[in-house]
Amino acid sequence: MRDEKSGKRSVGKMPKGRTKLERAWESRAELFLWAKKWRTVLSGSFVRGTTRWFSGARLNITENCLDRHLPLQSDKVAIYWEPNDPDGKGISLTYGELSRAVGRMANVLLSQGVKKGDFVCIYLPMIPEAAIAMLACARIGAVHNFVFGGFSAKSLSDRINDCGARVLITCDVSLRGPKKIDFRVLAEQALAECPKVKKVLFVENGTKRKPLPSLFVSLNKELAKASPICAPTLIGAEDPLFVLYTSGSTGRTKGLLHAAGGYMVYAGYSFNEVFNYQPKEVYWCTADMGWITGHTYSLYGPLLAGATVVMFEGVPTYPTPKRYWEIIEKYRVNIFYTAPTVIRALAAFGPDQVKKLKLKSLRLLGSVGEPLNQEAWHWYHHYIGKGRCPIVDTWWQTETGGILISPPSGGLTKPGSVGLPLPLIDTAIVDSNGKEVRKAGVSGYLCVKGPWPGLAKTILNDSARFVKGYFSKIKGYYFSGDAAWRDSDGYYFVSGRVDDVMNVSGQRIGSAEVENALCLHPDVAEASVVSYRHEIKGEGIYAFIVLKRDRLDADLLREELVVAVARSIGPTAKPGKIQIVTGLPKTRSGKIMRRLLRRLAAGESCVGEDLSTLTDQNVIVDIAKGIVGEK
Ligand code: WT7
């Protein structure tokens, strides 16, 4: 703890009357550097979704991620960056170098007029500038809004406009396996819809020499001129650090706003609890910065711990499906954290790809984003972990800021289970009447009973939706939107979402978003979208379409629809199956019963379902006749 004025350590007296939970979080928070201590550890009301953490405190997270490590480990590698091309030149940045790179970028932002509290949109692939830009925003108290590179121009412009960013940081190209993705063109298309954007800070990472449009400023040139030293701007613990958009059950994506103090404490705390990082270890989380996993466990969590991280530009299958394993060998990765869809995709290439791997450095394996099915768990354990590395399957969400449930470090792991809530985390399974389910084997809603510092503050521009979505469905609890059950050891098993949110290759996509995109097609009258089980992606997207007019060229129509969805949202949201139907199952109040469509898409019948509220039960029979099977 440092006193803001004198710069001296000041521990301060602990006010009386703090609860055990507050004292516990306070002791966790004291492990970090704060410019000013908090007045209260926790205030506000959890059940109303208004908790405040470490109010009155002032800090800058980058002091904790960078400056604090400089006296003892300025020469330790912070980031090993591995390019897409295996023969390309990698980059390693020590803590000293990263700190100076962040200083330069922060000074460029300041020189472009970015101020504390301003939103800055970052649309970058996995290049070092992605990490540097996030930290540079944090350095000057600006709020970053990182948009995943796989999102379309429209998704990008929606996210820029929702937060009101005036500055966009982007680049020329993204190299993903054999593909070159033209970020510049996507950004230019998006900007046509973003009148507020005044500056585009542009990483010239391509070979194109087309002159830059007038809004664009070359970051390469500006960084070369900038000073590497930039004093941190102190912000309040409750001030925002970043906004990150994710899908909900309505067509509008929601920007979850995370505050600096609580997020920092939770990112650091959970990183240590789950991965138990040791000083010399190399850690690799494969998540793109565009997801919360990228924020918390590719960047902030490990840097708070002073860890060495690997950052990879490319994809797991290029040039061969051994690419990830070769990277693990090259950098002697000890802790590896990835997604089930990656494991399933690589397992599908057969045992020859992995048989001769040594992978001796590995100590711990992690998984996140969707259920890790037993088969994938065993493959991961056997071929990658060689039977000796524990697997931590971790459950959490964009909203929760960090991991809430995970097998205890050094403790028992069970295939298919995400383990136990982390210490200080109080999760519960609750039935639809709001009563806790204590019996083993009985499924219910996965909820959280008490506050933790990582929880998002609100949804940007829609605080009512935040309270309604997470704190109203089950009174007194945070409602996650997932279903789960526990075994007799209390181990949690997550079965999936209970709302109209799908999980395709670990990416969250709202049914309503895809439906909106489909309905923009001039021939589509109505659409309803559900997910079905998919071998590799976990879930695939099944679209039921009612047309305004007959189309004899149904295959062409399907192609048009797939393109329309990719343009509107991004390639991951493309429906894998499209069925043209004469009507959708609707209740008398006009609500489409996606539950029935989900059963039909799974190849099941609707026998036993209550169909009495449907206006027309015949549509079910018709739809069942035309179900699209496995391709
Ligand atoms: C949803 C959150 C949390 C980082 C990545 C995704 C699903 C997440 C698991 C897991 C089963 C999981 C849930 C959750 N999910 N982890 N270990 N086992 N399901 O973040 O995009 O906010 O998605 O992903 O359904 O609600 P997100």
Residues whose N, C-alpha, C, O or C-beta is under 5 A from the ligand:
A	BS01	WT7	T293 S367 V368 G369 E370 P371 L372 D393 T394 W395 W396 Q397 T398 E399 V418 S480 D482 V494 G496 R497 G506 R508
